[in-house]
Amino acid sequence: MKYSSKYLLRFRDIEHARDWKADFVNWYNTEHLHSSISYVTPNEMRSGKAYGIFNKRNEVMETAKIQHPG
């Protein structure tokens, strides 16, 4: 979290810090694509949606290989 460009060095008060952290955790789990889990979000991985994404990616790659073998 502290390595994020969105990280604040100071917060107005404890509520500001809690609100910021809640927003960050939501973004991290629902929008941020993680390289260590093949560029899907943690929520997609936990829910099982990632496997559909992986299958679709593989189909696109196979089609591209066929259309452009070089």
Secondary structure as UniProt FT lines:
FT   TURN            2..3
FT   TURN            5..6
FT   HELIX           14..30
FT   HELIX           35..37
FT   HELIX           42..47
FT   HELIX           49..67
//
